[in-house]
Amino acid sequence: MSELSKLTISAARDALRKGDVTSLELTESCLSDIEGAGALNAFVHHTPDLARDQAKAADERIRGGDAPDMCGIPLGIKDLFCTRGVPSQAASAILNGFRPEYESTVTQNLFDAGAVMLGKLNMDEFAMGSSNETSCYGNAVNPWRRGNDEAALTPGGSSGGSASAVAADLCLAATGTDTGGSIRQPAAFTGITGIKPTYGRCSRWGIVAFASSLDQAGPMTKDVRDAAIMLEAMCSHDPKDSTSVDIPVPDFEAMLTGDVKGKVIGIPREYHMEGMPEEIEKLWSDGTAMLRDAGAEIRDISLPHTKYALPAYYVIAPAEASSNLARYDGVRYGHRAKLEQGDGITEMYEKTRAEGFGDEVKRRVMVGTYVLSAGFYDAYYNRARKVRTLIKRDFEQVFGDGVDAILTPATPSSAFGLGEMKDADPVQMYLNDVFTVTVNLAGLPGISVPAGLDKQGLPLGLQLIGRPWEEGDLLNTAYALEQAAGFVAKPGKWW
């Protein structure tokens, strides 16, 4: 039975159409695997009854002959997406007990296409983290291990539960969100594919906000073809989101030819970071050679403002977070602190937020409030916005000079152990985003593709960055890289 959960979206779609398998069988296979995978702590809210109902409806639709590609496909949904009647907590104690009366646009699009929700997935609290260690549900665990070492590894963050669930075949795919690398970094750490589309391609409505000018939803899948299929179903113009762009969504899967002859791939010299592990350097040069062998032209490029990306990001994102998280005050929904005699509304706010928010969220809210305060607004926030404009301009110039995509490492290392960074300076953790944040600051599409294993047997990913709104072209370049890399490794089952 559990062999079914190992299928890709495209293989499951074809089997469903042929009548070789039903959505209900696929769903039962995933549900039984989820039940046996408690050690991964990937699924945090289970919706088996809803999943079975959706699967039966999908089977009817498939029999009727009018089923979209995602019809009958069992998915995991990141806990950041509001799902009607199902707990949607953003992995925070402050939203304990919150069950929205509405559906996020992205999940609605997926359900309209016939997809099945198996449950909600673990993540870093309010998507703030790179290791899934800030969750009120406890750590999500990477299904991969270092050789025979039993140490639990991070699946990355913030979409750690999504990455872990897809890599362990608990679901066929999952939704993720990416504010500074939260789809691409966990995808790289777990040997799966993750794409962050252009800012505005997927509606943000009904997704709990972290940093509104950076957040973007995307699919986390077992391969590039699945990413193309699922991304098309997730995208739409949405009048409820003022940043959603009204442009047609192409058939991304039809664009996967694998032909990159004549395409120009840029290699940014600024991404050759000091102290980069040899294995990452080698992976990058191997990936470059693969694309050259596939017929692409390789060009050295410069993105001179890259070195300012992390500091700019860690001013802008917390500033927007402190503004967005001001709404969690214990008045309307979620957690409210117990008050003592004589406590007023100010004490209620303070106690609720002190009890409800975790340490990392408090840290970022305080940083954000500081950089937005009267004396520091120009020195920090406005300066960071100017740097952001320069970073965006770097990319515009490179793409204007005929570059079709940019190849970089996805992460500065493979997955590290849970707890290993606990006592380190928080900035050490922030450095995990060094290759990914520029893409969010510039609003560009980026994809992480698994491309090899390090000497400990852990997956490593390469990142491709594309032109705005050209996800189809980016997916095709990723498809060519995926075929050349031939990555098929899976974690050994220990859970």
N, C-alpha and C positions, 0 to 999 in steps of 0.2 A: 504493500500500500504506500509506504513512505517514498518509494522510488518516484512517484508522481510529483512530489514537491520539488524534485531536482530539475524538473522541466524548466526551460526558458519560456518567456511569454510567447515567442513566435512558435515554438514547438507545441505548446499547450493549445494555442489558437488553432493550429492546423489539426491537432488531434480532436479537439472539440468539434470542429467543422465536419470532420470525417465520421464522427460518432464513435471514435475509438474510446473516448472517455467522456464523462459528464463533469460539469462544473461542481456538482455535489461531491463526486468522488475526489476531485482535485482538492476541494475545500476540506473534506474529512481527513485527507492525507496530511495537509498542512496543520490542521487542528491537533491531530495526534502527535505530530512532531513538536508542535509548540508546547504541548503538555509535558513532553519528555525533556524539554530544554530549559527547565527552570534555572539551571546553573548559569545560563547566559544573561538572564534578567533583561531580555530584549523586549518582550511584550509585558506591558504593565497594566493594561486594561483589556480584558478578554471579551469578545462579542460573538461567541459561537452561535447563538440563536439567530442573531442578525445575519451572520455569514451564511448560515444554512438557508435562510429565507431568500437572501440575495442570489445564492447559487441556484436554487430552484427556479427563481424568476429568470435567471440567465439561461438555464437549460431550455425553458419554454421559448425564449426569444431565439435561441440558436435553432431549435426545431422549426420555428416559423420562418427561418431563412433570412431574417433581416438584422443580423447581429454585427455591431462594430468589432474592431480588432480586440478591444479590451474586454469584451463580453465574456463573463465567466471566469476571469482571472483573479485569483485570491491575492490580496495585497495587505501589507501592514501600513498603518497611517501614523506618522509622527505625531506625538502628543501636542504639537503646536497648532495643529489644524482643528478648528472647531467642528465637531461632529454632533449632529442633532441628537439630544437625549443620551449621549455617551460622555463620560467624564473627559474633560479637555483641560488639563491642568498646567500645561507647559512645564511639567516636572517640578512645579513649585508648590510648597505648602500653603502659600497665600491663596491659591485657587482651589484648595481642597473642597470637594463637593460641588464644584461648578459643572453643570450639565447644560450646554447651550441649547437654546430653542431654535437655533438656525444652523445651517450647513455652510461651511466655507465654499467659495466658488470652485476651488480646485477639486475638493472631494465631491462636490455636486456634479462637476464635469465627468469625473471618473465613474460615479454611480450612474449617471445618465448613459454612459457608454457600456454599462452592464458589469462593471468591476465589483468584486466582493471584498468587504472589509473584515479581516480576521480579528482585528483589535488595534489598540493604540500602542505606540512604541516609545521606549525610553529615550531620553535626550538630556543634554545639560540644561539646568534650570534657565528658563527664558532664552534658551539657545546661547547662553553665555558660557563658553568653555570649549576646549579642544581635546577633551579626554573622557567626557561623559562621567566625570567624578563630582559634578555639582548638582546632581539630580536628587530630588526628595525621595525617589524610589530606590536609591542606592546605585552603585556602578553597573553599567552594562559591561559585558565581558566579550572580548574578541574570541571568536571560535578558533583562531590560529594560536599556535604555541611555538616557542623557540625550541627546536629540536626535541629533546626528551625532557626539557625543563617544564615543570608544572606551574610556574609563576603565571598568574592571570595578567593578561595584557589589555591595554586600552583598545577599544574599537575606533578610537578617534571621537571627535565631537564637532558640532553639537549633535549631529544626527547619528549618534553611536548605536542606538537601538536599531535604527533602520539598517545600518551597515552590517551589524552583527546578524540580524534576522535574515538578510538576503544571502550573506556569505555562508550561513549555516543551513540554507535551504528550508527555512521555516515558512517562507512565503515566496512567491514568484518574483516579487519586486516590492518596493516601498517608496513612499513619498519622503522627501527631505526638504530642508530649507538651508539657504546658504547666505550668510551675512558677511563672512570674511574667509570662507573656505569650508563651511560646515557640511557641504555635500562632498566636495572633492577630497578633503583630507581623510575623512573616515572611509571613503571608497578606496583610496590608496592603501590605507592601513589594513583593509580586509580583502583585497584582491577582487573588488567588483568595479563596475562602471558607474560614474555619477556625473551628471551634467547640470551646471547652473546656467539657465538660459539668460538672454539679454534682459536687463531690468525693464519691466513693463510687459514682458511676453506672457507671464502667468499672473493672474490676479492675486493681490495680497489680501483681498477681502475675506474676513473670517479666519485669518492666520494671526495668532497672537503676536503683536509687534515687538521687535527688539529695536532695530534701527531702521526707520521707515524708508530712508533713501538708499539703503543697501540690501535689505531683505529680498530674497527671491526664492520661490519654490522650484523644485525640479525632481526628476525621477532618480532612483538608485536601483540599478538592475544588474542582471548577471552578464550581460554583454551589450555591445553598442546597438545592435538591431533592436533589442528590447527597449533601450533608452529612446530610440527614435519613435517606436510605436507608442510608448507611454507618454512621452513628451507631447506628442500631437494631441492626445486625449486631454492632457492637463491644461493646454493653452487655450485662451479665448480672450476676446475683448470683453471687459466688464465695466459697465457704466457706474457700478458701485465703488470702483477703485479709480481715483482720479489719475493715477500713474499708469493705468492699463492702456496699452496702445492698440488702436484699431487698425491692424494690418492683417491680411489673410494669413492663416496658418497652413503652410504647405504640407504635402504628404512626405514627411521626413524619411520614412522607410524607403520610398521609391527613389530617393536620392542616394541610396547606399550602393554605389557602383564599385567602390574600392579603387577607382581610377584617379590618381593624383598627378598624372603626368603634366608637367608644365606649371604645377602649383608652386608658389614661392613660400617657403617655410622660414620664418625668422628665428634666429637663435640670439637672445638678448645677452650681451656680454655682462651686464650688471647682475645677472642671476648666478654668475660664478662666485658664490659667496665664500668668504674666508672660512676655512675650517669645514668645508662641505665634505661629508664622508666620501671616500674613494668609490664606494659602491654606487652612490647616487650619481657621481660624476660619470662613472662608466655606463650606467643605465641611460643617462642623457645622451652620451656620445653614441651608444648602440642604437637608441631610438632615432637619432639624427641619421645614422647610416641606413637604417631600415627605410626611412622616408626617401632618402637619396636613391636607394636601390629601386624603390617603387616608381621613380621617375620625377620626383619633386626636385626643385632647385633649392639649395640651402643657402641662406644669406645671413651673414653676421649683422645684427642690428643693435641700436643703442636705445635704451629707455632710461634717460639720465636721471629722472626724478624718482626712480625705484627706491633709492635708499631712504627717502622720506615717507614711504608708503605706510610702514607700520606705525610710526608716531602719529601720522595724520589720521589713520584709521582708529587708533586708540584714543583720539580726542573726539572725532566725529561720532563714532558708534556709542560711547558712553553718554555723550551729550544728548543724543536722540533717545537713548534708553532712559535717561533720568526724566525726560519729558514724557515718554510713553508710559513709564511705570508709575507716574504720579496718580494714575487712576485707581491703583490698588490701595484702597484706604479703609476697607472693612465696612463701608457704608452700603454698597449695592449688592455685592456678591462675593463669594469666596469666604476666606477665614476672617473672623473678627475676634480680637483679644477679649478676654474676660476683664471687666473693669472693676475697680474698687470704688468705694464710697468717695464721692467728691471729684472723681475723674471727669474731665470735660472732653470735648470733641478732639482737642489737640492731643491729649493723653491717649485717646482711642486710636488715632492715626499712628502715633509713635509706637505704641505697644503692638498694634496689629502688624506694622511693617517690620518691627524688630523681630517678632516671632515668625512672620510669614516668609520673609526673604532669607535666602542663604548668604553665606559670606561673600562669594564671588559677585553676586548680584548687588549686594550692599556696596562692595568696593567700586563697582562700575557706576552705580547711581551717585556715589559721593564724588568720584572723578568727574562725572558728567555735570553734576551740579556746580562743581568748582569751576570748570572751564566755561560755563555759561554765566558765571556770576559777574556782576558789574565791572569789577576791576580787572578781570582776566579774559573777558569775552574777545577782545581784539587780539590780545597776546596769544591766545590758544585757538579758540574756535574759528575765528575769522581767518587766522593764518592757515589753519588746517584746511579750510575750504579752498583757499587760494592754491595750496599745494595739490589738492585734489584736482583742481582745474588743470594744473601743469601735467599731472600724471595722465589725465584724459587726453591732453594735447599730444603727449609723447606717442600714445597709441594711434591717435588720428594721423600723425605724420607718418608713422611706419606703415599703416594700412594705405595711406594716400600714395606712398611710394611703391605700391604694387605687391606688398606682402599679403598673402592669403590667410596664413595662420602662424601662430608663434608657439614654439615647443619649449617647455621648461620642465624641471622636476615638479611633482605635485607636493612633495613634503621634504623637509630636510633630513628625515631619517625614516626607518621603519617603525612599527608600533613599539611603544615603550611600555614598561610594566605599570600596572595600576598602583598608585601610591609612590612611585619613584620620584615624582616631581613635587610631592606633598610639601616638603620643607624648603623647596627651592624658591627663589624670588619669583613672584607671579609673572614677571617679564619673561622668564625662561619659557613658561608655557605659551606666552603670546608669540614667541618666536616660531612656533609651529606654523603660523599663518604667513610666514615670510613670502612664500611663492604665490599665495592665493589672494591676498587682500587687494592687490592692485586691480584685479579683475572686477571686484565689487565697486571699488572707488570709481572706476571708469564705466561701470554699467555694462560690461561686455559679457558674451557667453564664454564659458570655460568648461572643459570636460577632463576628467581623470580616467585614464585607461590603465589597467594592470599590465605591467610590461616585464616583470621578472621577479626573482626571489633573491633576498640577500643571503649572506653566508650562514645565517641562523635559520634559513628556510622560511622567512617571513616575506609577504608580498611587498612590492614597491610599485608605485604608479608614476606615469608621466602625464603632464598636463598639456593640453592644447588650448590656446586662446584664439577666438575667432572674431571676425568683424561683427558689428552690431546687426542683429536680425538675420544673420546668415547661419543659423543653427544647422540647417541642412548640409551646407558645405563643410561646417566644422565636424558634424557627425560622420560625413563621408571620409574626411581626413583621419578621424579617429578609427574608423572602420578599417582603413588601409593599414594603420599602425597596429591595430588589434590582430589583423591577419598575419602581418609580418612577425609580430612578437610571439604569436601562438601560445599565449598564456592559458593553460587549462588546469593549473594546480588548484586543489581544494584542501581545506583544513581536515586533518585526521579527526574523526569523531571521538571526543573524550567526555562530552557532557551527558 
